[in-house]
């Protein structure tokens, strides 16, 4: 038999209209926005919560971060198992209603144990939001456009952080920290119902060469992930990036309040515009950059992530080293936008390293690692270090400064993983999607 040259693979065309694709993208961005706002609003009012509930730095870091993350990261896997098999729009709707209701209950807590239970409920609900949104978007946008689409999706992070700082700061200064949670919880219920009735469930894998096969067992997915060495390094890079960037930002409002004698509202007046304008600008620039044809190659995307985060790590050390508010604000305008840079490219590259029926589990794994870092480890670790340094530091502001400086160099660890991911990335992407790089 004569040898026949193989037919080159091309991406499966997307028959869904651009209007529908972008509507779904914007709705999923709303899911992420509300998730980030409800998750990180505690960092804005950390000191008022600490004083009201009579807690130490370690204790307030424990109940505000770990309580939510413990259930968020654990339930992420079984809920993602459901996402890979059942209606994603329904799961997202239920998730949003649960976490929004529990956010409102947080504001009613009068004792630490009530606060913990409410934040556990927020974590239970949020476990289905981001994995479900990632999975749906991967079936509305083809492989070459996923990093761009998921970077637009990640606009929810800076917008949500702005809501969790500026809006929360205004409410806290006028009415107290409890009303912050009551106000922020309501919109999620309406948004969840809107998604259920207006977002159509797409066929899984419709834009990949690997179609809608039965979802594999969990252990099969884990074995596949472990063989995808580039996926392991991208996961570790983004997760350590979250430990570093979001871990520092968790305590930064409190640090500004203590170090420079600011109110909650004054600290959020500084950080709010950085999150909104700086974060959105950085995210849109990233979306444009990775949609630019010379930058669509995944190795270029990951290499850029490494360079960017490495430079931002140096900046982060300077923020907590200086005693000048003017210099700290200037450096924060570089650092804060940088912590959003990795989210969209990281999710986009990772979705192309997973087979269609494995994407929610891949997403759950990176969220597990990232949230263990930035919610389970960083808040209580910085709080504990602050308590340890307090007897000799001279003030709670100086003890917190030293604690922040201990975490700041962790960004270099994330940078190393991004560069290590490059070697196997093209082969791993073709294995997962059937689409050659």
Buried (B, 14 or more C-beta within 10 A) or exposed (E): EEEEEEEEEEBBEBEBEEEBBBBBBEBBBBBBBBBBBBBBBBBBBBBBBBEBBEBBBBBBBBBBBBBBBBBBBBBBBEBBBBBBEEEBBBBBBBBBBBBBBBBBBBBEBEEBEBBBBBBBBBBBBBBBBBBBBBBBBBBBBBBBBBBBBBBBBBBBBBBBBBBBBBBBBBBBBEEBBBBBBBBBBEBBBEBBEBBBEEBEEBEBBBBBBBBEEEBBEBEEBBEBBEEBBBBBBBBBBBBBBBBBBBBBBBBBBBBBBBBBEBEBBBBBBBBBBBBBBBBBEBBBEBBEBBBEEEBBBBBBBBBBBBEBBBEBBBBBBBBBBBEEBEEBBBBBBBBBBBBBBBBBBBBBBBBBBBBBBBBBBBBBBBBBBBBBBBBBBBBBBBBBBBBBBBEEBEEBBBBBBBBBBBBBEBBBBBBBBBBBBBEBBBBBBBBBBBBBB
